[in-house]
């Protein structure tokens, strides 16, 4: 597994271009309907990005706990939230070894199951972390959709040029390490299989639109796009994260 503690710059860059703030607020207030204090656990929290997004939007007296295998990222997260007292906490833990307890109202993850060889097992742990009536939320990419949502204003751009290469690469990742490029589309199916109810699915509405010279290198690096397009006039790409959520009704 990749050492994400060494990828802080990449994580920060991609997450700065992942959400429209108004849409995330809409999810919190109108889709997930978080209108009373909640206890949240974040599986694979990294440097605390979701805590940054969630805590200003959830009711006061809510609490958040993030767990991640990277000591470096947890250290960064703790620094960021040093003044939040007991309401925000972080723990270094391997999700494979983590023993859940049903103490939380919400279990959430973002771009985590994509990198695991056993996403269904980790989803089981997320479900086991919430109380009866609790909510499980998975924000995961569909790389196939993401590739289809890429456009570059350049006479040499061929939207199909990487299809065969990417299919081969993604299939190789799946067979060799279990990393599933379609996990975003599969997560709600797993949720239903594991007994969650009232399952809902949304798509992230963010489109990364780049027309300024200083942003093009960042875009090319983040998306793994060919460097030959560095002189393109305009670049657009949809952040095709599938947002799945369901409720645990107990046994």
N, C-alpha and C positions, 0 to 999 in steps of 0.2 A: 504494500500500500504506500502511496506517495506520502512523504513527510510534508504535510500542509503548513507546518510551522515555518518552513523555509519558503513558503509561497505567499507571504503576507502582502506583498505589493500587488500580486495578481488578484488575490481575494479582495483587497480594498478597491482596486480599479474596477473589477467586474461588478461589484455590489453598488458602486456609485452610479452604475448605469443599468440598474436592474428593475427599479420600481418608479412609477409615478406616485408621488406622495398622496395625492387625492384618492387614487385607486386603493392603495394600501389602507388608508383610513376608512374607505367604503367597506372593504373586507372586514375590518375589525368591528365596525359599528353596525353594518347592515347585513352582512353575510354570516359572520361568526357570532354576531349579536352579543358582544362582550359589553354588557351594560351594568355589571356589578363586579366588585372585587374578585379577582381570580388568582389562583396559584398556577403558574406556568412552568413547565419543564421543556427545555430546548435540547433535543438530541443532536449532537454534532454542532455545537454553538460557535466554534471557531473563536474569533476575537470579539464576539458579542454583537454582531451586526443586527440580529433580530431583536435583541434587547434594546438597542438604540431606536429601532423602529417602533417596537411595541409599547415600551413603558410610558412614553408621553401620551399615548392614546387610550390606554386602559384606565379604568377608574382608580382613584387613590386607594391605598391599602392593598392593592394587588402586589404580588411578589413573583419573582422570576428566578429560576435556577437553570444554568447552562452547564452541560457536560461535554467534554471533548477530550480526545486522546493526546492532543498536542499541549505539552507544558508551556511552550513558547506562546501559543495563542491564548491560553488561559491566563498567562501572566499579563499579556497585553489587555485582555478583557478586565481583569481585576484592577488594573491601573485606571482604565477609563471610568469605572464605576466605584472608585474608592470612596466617594462621598455619599453613596446611596445606602449605607448601613446594611441592615439585614434584608432589605427588600429585594436586593439583587445579589446573587451569589454564583460562584463558578466552581466546578469540580473537575479535576483531571481523572478521566476514566475511559477505559476501552469499552465501547458499546457492547462488544461481544461478551464481556465479563460483567457488565453492569447488572445489578439485581434490582429490578423495579419494585416500587411499592405504590399502592393506589392512593397517593396523597394529593394528587393534582387535579385541577379542573380542565387543564388543557395540556396536551403533549404535542409539540410541534417540531418540524425539521425543515430545513431548506437546503437543497442541493447536497444531500447527504446519502440517501439511498442509492443514488446514481453511482457512487464510488464503492459500494459494498457488494460482496459476493453473496450475501445472505439477507437481502432487503426484507423479505417476508418475516424472517426471525426478528429483525430489529423492529419492524412494525408491530409484532406481537408484544415486544417489550414496551413500546409506546402505549399500546392499548392497556397493558397491565399497570401502567403508571397513573391512569386516570380513575377517578371515582365513578360510581354509577351516575350516568347522565353527563359524564365528561366528554370532551371533544378532542378528537385526534385530527391533526392538520399536517398534510404533507405537501410541500412546495418543491416539485421536482421537474427537471427538464425533459422535454422530448426532443432529442437532437435531430431527429428526422424533420420535425416541424420547423425547428430553428434553421436548419439548412435551407428549407423551402422558403423561409421568410427573409432571405438575404438578397439584397440588390446593390450593385455597384455601377455607378454611371461611368462606364469606360467602354470604348469600342471593342476591347478584347474580352470583355466579361461574358462568360458562358455559364448560365445558372446551373447547367448540368455537368460541368467539367469535373466536379469533385464527387459526383454521385457514386460511381463505381469504387473510387478510392475510399470514400467514407464508409460505404457499406462493408467493404473488406476490413477496414480498420475496426469498425464497431463490432462486427461479428467476431473478429479476432480477440477483441477485449472481452467480449462475452464468454467466449470459449476458454480463453486462457486465465482470466481473472474474475469472471463473473460480473464485470461492470456492464450494466444494462442501459443502453442508450435510449430505450423506450420506457424506462421505469415510470416516467411521468404519466404515461397512458395506462400503465398496468396498476398503479397504486390504488385507484378506486376499486378495481377488480379484486385485489388482495383484501381491501377493507371489507368488501361484501363477504368474501370467503371466510374472513376471520370473525364475522358476526356483527360488525358495526351496522348501525341503522341510520336512516335519513342521510344517505351519502349524497354529497353535492360536489360538482366539479366546475371550476372556472379556469379561464386562461388569463395569465398576466397580460395587461394591455400595453406594456412598455415597448416602444420601438426606438432603437438607438439610431438617431439621425445625425450624421456627421458631414459637415461641409467646410469646416475650418481646418486649415493646414496642420495646426499643432495637435489636433485630435486624431489625425489619420493613423499615425504610428501606433497610438494606443488601441484604436479599433482593430487594426491588422493583427496586433499581438494578442489581444483578448479573444478574437474570433478564429485565430489560426488561419487567417486569410492570406493568400499569396502576396508577397511583397511587391510583385510586379504592378499591383494596383495602387501603390503609394501615391501616384500622381492622378488618381481618379478625382473627378469633381465632387462627387457626392456618394455617400455610403449609407445604407439603411439596413437594419437587421432587427427582427422581432425577437424579443426575449421570450421564447415559447416555454414558459414554465406552466405546468399544469398544477392547479391548486385544488387538492382533493381534501374533503373533510367529512367526518362521520362521527356518530355518537355511540358511546358505549352504554348499553342499557342494563348491564349486569347479567349474572347467570341465574 
